[in-house]
Amino acid sequence: MNAAAIATALLIALLKTNGEGGTVQLPYDTTEACTAAGEQLEAQFEALTLQDSDGNTVDGHPKVVWTCFDTPN
């Protein structure tokens, strides 16, 4: 049995930058902890400044779209 199978809530987030993207799925014991983690992930990731390979700041900013799902008990 994996951690997600025994979790109460599952955070699913799409992380997107210019030309790049990925997802994360993280289990939490409570929906409140899941929501707090989603809000923190969004705030931290979207606060990043993007740079090109030469270290120059580029337009745009990272974007996070997330949600928490209650898992069946």
N, C-alpha and C positions, 0 to 999 in steps of 0.2 A: 504494500500500500504506500502511495506517495503522499507528500505533505498536502497537496491540493485536494486529495480525496478526503482528508479529515478536517480541512479548513471550513470555517463558517462563511467566509467571504473570499472572493477571488478578484484581485485588481488586474484589469487588462488595460494596457496603455499603448498607444501608438506614438512613437517619438519620431519627429520629422525635422530635418534640416534641409538646406538647399541641396537637392540631388541625392540625399541620403535618407534612409528611414529604417525603422525596426520596431519590434514589439516586445513587450515584457508581460509576463503573467506571474503574479506573486500571490501566494496564499496568506490569509490573515485569520486570526482567531475571532475577530469581531468585525461587524460592518463599520463600526466607528473607527477602528484602527485602519481599515482599508481606505475609508474616505480620507482620513488624515494623511495617509501615505500618498494617495493620489494628488491631494492638494499640494503637499510638499514637493513631490516630483515635478508637478507642473510649474510651481514657483521657481524652483532651482534650475530646471532645464531651460525654461523660457527666459531666464535672466542671463544666460550665457551670451557672449558676444562672439559671432562667427568671424573667422579669419581665413584668408586664402593661404596657400603654401608659402608665401613670402611674409606672412604675418600681418598683412593689411586687412583692416576691418572690411567686411562685405555687407551689402544690404540684406535686409531680412533678419529674421531671428528664428531660433528653434521653436517648434510648436509641439504641444502635448495634447492629445485627446485621450481621455481615460474614463473608465466606468468601473464600478464595483458590482459584482453579481453575488447574490446570496446563493450559497450552495445548499442542496437538499441535505437534511440531516437524517 
